[in-house]
Every structure is written in C-alpha cells, then in structure tokens.
Amino acid sequence: MIKFLDLKAINERQRAELDAAAKRVLDSGWYLLGQEDAAFEREFAAYCGVKHAIACANGLDALKLVIQAYGFGPGDEIIAPANTYIASLIAISANGATPVLVEPRLDTYLIDPQRIEAAITPRTKAIMVVHLYGRTCDMAAIAAIARQHGLKVIEDCAQSHGAYCGETRCGALGDAAGFSFYPGKNLGCLGDGGAMTTNDDALAEKLRALRNYGSDVKYHFPYRGTNSRLDEIQAAYLRVKLPLLDADNARRVEIAARYCREIANPRITLPEAPTGKKDNVYHVFPVRTANRDAFQSYLTEKGVQTVIHYPIPPHRQPAYTEWHGLSLPITEEIHDTIISLPISPVMTDDEVAAVIAAVNAYEDRTPDTSL
C-alpha cells in the first residue's frame, strides 16, 4: 500500500535529532514556556517574516485567541470560506461571533474575492482567509477590500506553512494568523501544537497573556484567558523540523508537477499545475471526479491510499443546523467530488509513478441509472 502520508518515515529521517531534542528538554527540568518555546517562537517568526510568533496548544486555539484578542464577539460577523475545514468556523463561533459563509472559486478552491464584498454588512469585523490545501489566497484583492471597509484580515495558515503570496510568506499577509502543527501538517510536531503570528506589538502582548490564563505576569490576570501552551518537547521537535520545511515543500511541488504533467484521465479534474510562484506548498493534492466512492475503492484495490478532504461541507454539519437551508452549489460540488492523492516529502519516484499509472488506468464502470 502506498500510504497517503507516512508519518513514521517522515520523522525517522531526523530520529537522532528528535531524540536529542527530547533529552535536552528532559535534562533541563523545564517543560512549559521555557527556552525551547522562546527559541522556536523567534525562529518561526523569522521564517514567516513577522515580528512576533506566539506558540499555543493547537491550531484551533490559535484562531480562537486571535479573534478573542481583537474583541470580536456577539453581534459581530466574520467572513469565511464556505468550504473550509470546520475548525475555522468553530473559532469564530466559540467567541460568540457569527461566521458568514462565502463561496470559493471552483478552479482554486479558495474564497472568491469577487463574492466577499456582497457579504459585508455593518456588523462585519474581519475576513478570515484560509489558504486551503497549501495554496495562498488572492491577498492583493482581499487586502484591498479589507482596507476599503476597515476590516481585519485573519489568516488560517493551518495547511500552508511556507507558502508565499508574491514575496511574502503566509503568516505575514494579514493582520494576524493562526497555524496548526498537527502531525500531518507540512510542519508538524509529534502531537498537537499551534502558533499565532503578527506584526502588531500590542496584539502579540495580549495573545501571550491570553494563552496563559490571561496572565501578563505571574498571578496577575488582566484578561479572562485560557490554558493553551505549547509544551517544551513539542517546541524542541519543531525546532528540529523547521530547517527541513522548505526542502520538504519543494519535494511536494515536484511531485505535484509530475502529477499534473503525467496524469491524463478525462474523468479526473486536476488542480492548477505548479508555476514556480511558490504560492502552493501542496499540503494535499486534491482532484475531483464524478463518482468519488468508486474511484477511491478502485485506488484502494490498486494499493493507493487516499483521503477525502472533506466529505461533508460545514453548512451540512449537525453542529450548524442554522445553515441547513443554505444553497452553496460550488461548495457542495467540491465536497461531493474532491479526493486527495498521496503526496509527501518521503514518497519515492517509483511510488509517484505507481499512483500516476493507477489513476490513468481508472475507468468508471458504474451503471448509468439516470435514464
């Protein structure tokens, strides 16, 4: 079986360094908000090209804390893509604010800037952009809309570590950003982890307090915060893995380019081919096909593991019954037809070739029952 993502193989490449990092933390006797955390924050901020990176427990908390720090809550609206992973929307709802869903473009799967303006109301406070599947959004257009209407831009960078828009990396494209370091991310730790990035000094100071119960100094609490701290071992692991991120992303782009160049099956809709602009780090390689279940079963039989990102759109989830009456045809088409092929920095050329051969040989033999 060609694994969708072989996490053991990914981490085995740096096994000795990871073991040394864990030993360093154990020997230090300091396990939260220590030297490893502070060093990772400096290194990740420098990598993203921002003044501040504030580590936290996970990607959901990163977005929740950014929204809380801005003071957005009941009565406020935050625009977000309708086809995102549900965590983006939970972060808004958890603060009492209202997510306003905007359809994506079918060719990029990213929020459509041309649809954003129509969703803005007097209650709108921010636009949350999600660099879904590793590709950065059209930030020039979105930033122009935000400036015109006095809105904050919050980036969800959970899937786009290292991607650029122009000459700027994600995490530095808006007013603040949230990252996830879940193990399967392009930069993943060996557990849960997250971070927030910003160039806003005051916001960064508040975020540091909010992640630590709302405390700015020990036993002083100017805010009602939460406990969302990245532990020292995960910070040490991330410090080991960060220097390899660009090379890993380059390998992902190389595989994506080969998929786009060599997959030739009219039943399969491919994403846009890499152009060298560094705007896509291919966290996943999403394709679309009319009979997804048959395609997935076929690939499983051929020894190719796939994952569906994501089978049910947010507005059809039981958690958001208030949205069940919405009609979002582009989002629904994406969620009904999308499936992700294996892509990872440890895939061999032979494995890539095997995936291509299997996809090219696919024939949908499902009987036509439409007549």
DRENLUM-350831 format. One line per 2 residues: for each residue x, y, z of C-alpha. Coordinates in Angstrom, 2 decimals. Example, Ala and Ser with C-alpha at 12.3 -4.5 7.8 and 13.67 -1.06 7.14 Angstrom:
<nodes>
12.30/-4.50/7.80  13.67/-1.06/7.14
</nodes>
This chain:
<nodes>
0.00/0.00/0.00  1.29/3.44/-0.94
0.43/5.42/2.19  -1.33/8.74/1.90
1.15/10.16/4.42  3.81/8.05/6.14
4.42/10.00/9.34  6.77/7.39/10.75
9.01/7.61/7.70  8.90/11.42/7.76
10.08/11.56/11.36  12.54/8.68/11.05
14.72/10.88/8.82  15.52/13.03/11.86
15.22/10.39/14.56  18.58/11.10/16.20
17.93/14.86/16.28  14.44/14.36/17.69
15.76/12.03/20.38  18.42/14.58/21.29
15.82/17.34/21.45  13.62/15.34/23.83
16.65/14.53/26.01  17.59/18.21/26.07
14.16/19.09/27.44  14.15/16.25/29.97
17.59/17.26/31.20  16.53/20.89/31.55
13.77/20.16/34.06  11.61/22.90/32.47
8.62/21.75/30.44  6.35/24.73/29.66
7.08/28.24/28.38  10.81/27.75/28.62
13.86/28.23/26.43  12.73/25.84/23.68
9.39/27.61/23.32  11.03/31.04/23.22
13.64/29.87/20.69  11.03/28.30/18.43
8.94/31.47/18.53  11.96/33.52/17.43
12.88/31.07/14.68  9.35/30.69/13.36
8.76/34.46/13.39  11.95/34.94/11.37
10.91/32.20/8.96  7.48/33.78/8.38
8.91/37.29/8.19  6.97/38.73/11.12
7.89/40.43/14.38  6.02/38.01/16.64
5.18/34.32/16.80  3.27/33.18/19.87
3.10/29.43/20.35  -0.03/27.76/21.69
-1.58/24.32/22.14  -3.18/23.81/18.70
-4.37/25.47/15.54  -7.97/25.91/16.67
-6.83/27.77/19.77  -4.59/29.95/17.62
-7.56/31.23/15.64  -9.83/31.45/18.69
-7.27/33.50/20.60  -6.68/35.92/17.71
-10.42/36.58/17.47  -10.67/36.97/21.25
-7.71/39.33/21.34  -9.41/41.58/18.81
-12.53/41.61/20.98  -14.85/40.21/18.32
-17.91/38.56/19.81  -21.73/38.52/19.91
-23.24/40.74/17.25  -20.08/40.72/15.13
-19.67/38.92/11.80  -16.54/37.40/10.32
-16.49/36.39/6.66  -15.01/32.94/5.95
-14.91/30.46/3.07  -17.84/28.08/2.91
-15.66/25.08/2.01  -13.13/25.29/4.83
-12.37/22.71/7.49  -14.84/23.28/10.30
-12.18/24.45/12.78  -12.02/27.82/11.01
-15.68/28.37/11.74  -15.66/26.92/15.25
-13.01/29.51/16.17  -15.45/32.26/15.18
-18.48/30.68/16.84  -16.58/29.95/20.06
-16.13/33.68/20.56  -19.85/34.33/20.05
-19.32/35.95/16.66  -21.17/34.82/13.52
-19.38/33.17/10.59  -20.64/34.45/7.24
-20.01/31.87/4.53  -18.70/32.93/1.12
-18.37/30.55/-1.81  -14.94/29.63/-3.21
-13.73/29.63/-6.78  -14.04/26.20/-8.34
-10.63/26.42/-10.02  -8.65/27.26/-6.86
-10.92/26.03/-4.01  -10.14/29.35/-2.27
-12.53/32.07/-1.14  -13.67/34.14/-4.12
-12.74/37.81/-3.61  -15.46/38.86/-6.04
-18.09/37.44/-3.67  -16.72/38.95/-0.46
-17.99/42.49/-0.87  -21.62/41.37/-1.19
-21.31/39.59/2.18  -20.13/42.68/4.08
-22.64/44.30/6.45  -22.35/46.97/9.15
-21.65/44.10/11.58  -18.67/42.71/9.64
-15.41/42.99/11.58  -12.97/40.75/9.74
-12.28/38.48/6.79  -10.81/35.09/7.61
-8.83/33.74/4.67  -7.99/30.04/4.58
-5.01/29.03/2.46  -6.66/25.70/1.81
-4.73/22.64/0.61  -1.48/24.63/0.72
-2.32/27.42/-1.74  -2.37/31.08/-0.75
-5.46/33.18/-1.41  -5.63/36.23/-3.67
-4.36/38.52/-0.94  -3.99/41.67/-3.04
-7.68/41.68/-3.86  -8.76/40.69/-0.35
-6.50/43.25/1.35  -7.92/45.99/-0.87
-11.47/45.08/0.16  -10.47/44.95/3.82
-8.83/48.39/3.67  -11.85/49.89/1.94
-14.19/48.66/4.66  -11.88/48.93/7.67
-11.78/45.18/8.31  -9.12/42.99/9.88
-7.67/40.13/7.83  -7.07/36.92/9.78
-5.15/34.13/8.05  -5.83/30.45/8.67
-2.44/29.01/7.73  -3.02/25.50/9.06
-2.28/23.97/5.64  0.12/26.45/4.09
3.35/26.56/6.11  6.00/28.22/3.97
3.77/29.25/1.06  4.22/32.69/-0.47
1.94/35.29/-1.96  4.24/37.39/-4.07
7.40/37.86/-2.00  5.68/37.47/1.38
5.09/34.23/3.23  1.74/33.32/4.68
1.50/34.36/8.31  2.63/37.85/7.29
-0.09/38.54/4.70  -2.82/39.80/7.03
-3.16/41.44/10.43  -2.72/38.17/12.32
-2.57/34.47/11.54  -3.10/31.09/13.12
-1.03/27.97/12.40  -1.53/24.32/13.30
1.37/21.93/13.86  -0.79/18.80/13.91
1.47/15.86/12.95  0.17/15.64/9.38
0.87/19.28/8.50  3.78/20.35/6.29
5.42/21.42/9.54  4.07/19.01/12.13
5.11/18.19/15.66  4.59/14.82/17.36
1.34/15.81/19.00  -0.82/18.92/18.92
0.64/22.37/18.59  -0.11/25.79/17.16
1.09/29.36/16.83  -0.13/32.87/16.12
1.85/35.40/14.09  1.52/39.16/13.82
3.45/42.41/13.40  1.19/44.14/15.94
3.14/44.60/19.20  0.08/45.23/21.37
-1.81/42.27/19.91  1.17/39.98/20.47
1.43/41.03/24.11  -2.26/40.32/24.62
-2.03/36.95/22.88  0.86/35.91/25.13
-1.30/36.65/28.13  -4.48/35.06/26.77
-2.79/31.71/26.07  -1.59/31.61/29.71
-4.87/32.08/31.63  -4.88/35.79/30.75
-1.78/36.47/32.84  0.77/39.12/31.85
2.94/38.47/34.91  2.63/35.60/37.38
-0.62/35.72/39.39  -1.81/38.91/37.68
-4.72/38.44/35.25  -5.85/41.42/33.17
-7.85/39.09/30.86  -10.07/36.03/31.10
-7.73/33.77/29.19  -7.29/30.07/28.68
-4.63/27.40/29.10  -3.16/26.94/25.62
0.59/26.49/25.85  2.93/24.60/23.54
4.97/22.22/25.69  8.75/22.34/25.56
9.21/18.93/23.93  6.95/19.83/21.01
8.71/23.18/20.66  12.06/21.37/20.59
10.77/18.94/17.96  9.52/21.81/15.81
12.94/23.48/16.02  14.46/20.29/14.59
11.94/20.09/11.77  11.66/23.76/10.74
15.00/23.87/8.82  13.79/21.00/6.60
10.45/22.62/5.75  11.48/24.39/2.53
13.12/21.26/1.13  10.07/19.18/2.06
7.79/21.71/0.38  9.98/21.65/-2.73
9.59/17.88/-2.93  5.82/18.24/-2.63
5.82/20.75/-5.50  7.98/18.40/-7.56
5.51/15.55/-7.07  2.55/17.83/-7.83
4.20/18.96/-11.06  4.68/15.37/-12.12
1.06/14.51/-11.30  -0.15/17.47/-13.36
2.17/16.64/-16.23  1.59/12.88/-16.41
-1.96/12.21/-15.19  -4.16/12.21/-18.27
-7.56/10.81/-17.46  -10.62/12.78/-18.63
-12.56/11.53/-15.61  -10.18/13.31/-13.25
-10.03/17.10/-12.75  -6.56/18.16/-11.62
-5.60/21.30/-9.70  -3.66/24.02/-11.46
-0.10/22.94/-12.23  2.77/24.49/-10.23
4.07/27.67/-11.89  7.16/28.38/-9.80
5.46/31.24/-7.97  5.79/29.41/-4.62
2.12/30.13/-3.88  1.25/26.47/-3.30
3.07/24.03/-1.00  0.62/21.21/-1.75
-0.34/20.18/1.75  -2.60/17.83/-0.16
-3.06/17.14/-3.88  -6.83/17.43/-4.44
-8.53/16.08/-7.56  -12.20/15.88/-8.43
-14.17/13.07/-10.03  -17.87/12.44/-10.53
-18.02/9.05/-8.82  -15.62/9.55/-5.95
-16.53/6.44/-3.99  -15.86/4.20/-6.98
-12.57/5.97/-7.65  -11.46/5.64/-4.04
-12.38/1.94/-3.95  -10.50/1.35/-7.19
-7.35/3.05/-5.90  -7.53/1.08/-2.64
-7.62/-2.13/-4.69  -4.57/-0.88/-6.59
-2.70/-0.25/-3.34  -3.04/3.54/-3.27
-4.32/5.14/-0.09  -6.43/8.31/-0.46
-8.23/10.72/1.87  -11.34/12.85/1.29
-10.86/16.50/2.34  -13.75/16.88/3.23
-16.85/14.72/2.62  -19.46/16.98/4.30
-19.43/20.78/3.93  -19.78/22.87/7.10
-23.27/24.08/6.22  -24.49/20.45/6.17
-22.94/19.51/9.51  -25.17/18.77/12.54
-23.16/21.32/14.52  -24.61/24.14/12.36
-28.27/23.31/11.85  -28.99/27.01/11.27
-27.19/26.71/7.91  -29.01/23.63/6.61
-31.25/25.74/4.40  -28.35/27.43/2.62
-27.68/26.70/-1.04  -23.96/26.83/-1.77
-23.63/24.94/-5.06  -19.89/25.47/-5.63
-19.04/24.35/-2.11  -21.36/21.37/-2.43
-19.82/20.31/-5.73  -16.33/20.46/-4.24
-17.26/18.46/-1.16  -19.14/15.89/-3.25
-16.33/15.25/-5.74  -12.95/16.03/-4.16
-10.41/13.41/-3.11  -6.72/13.73/-2.26
-3.95/11.62/-3.79  -0.83/10.70/-1.81
1.79/13.45/-1.62  4.59/13.74/0.90
8.30/14.51/1.03  9.17/10.83/1.58
7.34/9.44/-1.45  9.71/7.73/-3.86
9.71/8.33/-7.61  8.52/4.76/-8.08
5.56/5.37/-5.77  4.66/8.54/-7.65
4.81/6.62/-10.92  2.57/3.90/-9.49
-0.05/6.46/-8.43  0.02/8.06/-11.88
-0.36/4.69/-13.61  -3.27/3.70/-11.38
-5.11/6.99/-11.92  -4.59/6.87/-15.68
-5.95/3.32/-15.86  -9.14/4.18/-13.95
-12.43/3.64/-15.75  -15.71/4.42/-14.07
-17.84/1.36/-14.73  -20.75/2.42/-12.51
-24.02/1.72/-14.36  -25.81/4.81/-15.62
-29.14/4.90/-13.76  -30.17/8.36/-14.92
-32.40/7.09/-17.74
</nodes>
